[in-house]
C-alpha cells in the first residue's frame, strides 16, 4: 500500500476549531446541535473563529458559507460519519469476523472523518475571510457568536424546536473565551 501523504499545515481556522472542540463539554453540545438539529459543527466552529478574531457574519455570509460546504458535507463527511457509526454499532456480521474488529475499523474511519472535516475547515477559511465583517462598535465576540448561531438556526428551517436551548449551550460551553477585544493571528 502507498504511504499516505502528510496532512498540510492547518489554517488559523483549522487550529482554532480543533482547540475549541477540545474544550470540556464542547463536543457534547456540538454533537447535540449536529444530531438533534442537523447543524454542521464545522460551520459552528467557523462562526466561533470569526467572533474570536473580532469578526462576524451576516445572514448572507452564513448562507454562503453553508452553501460552500454543502457538497463536501453531503458527499464526503456525512457518508463517513454514517459508516463510522454503523461500524461502531450493530454492523452486519460476517462469518469468522469478531464483532470488535468492525468497531476497530470504525475507529479508523473516525480519523478519516476528522481529516475530511479539517480539510473542509481549511477550504472554508478563504471564504470566511472574504465574508466576515468587523464587529460593530461595542459588540463583543460572545454576543456576535450568539447572533451568528441565531441566524444559522433560522437557516436550519426557521429556528427548529429547541435551537435556542442548543444555542445557549453552545455559547455557555464554547463562547466564554471570546471576551471583547480578544483577537487571534489570522495568518
Secondary structure by P-SEA (a helix, b strand, c coil): cccccccccccaaaaaaaaaaaccaaaaaaaaaaaaccccaaaaaaaaaaaaacccccaaaaaaaaaaaaaaaaccaaaaaaaaaaaaccccccccccaaaaaaaaaaaaaaaaaaaaaaaaaaaaaaaaccccccccccaaaaaaaaaaaaaaaacccccaaaaaaaaaaaacccccccccccccc
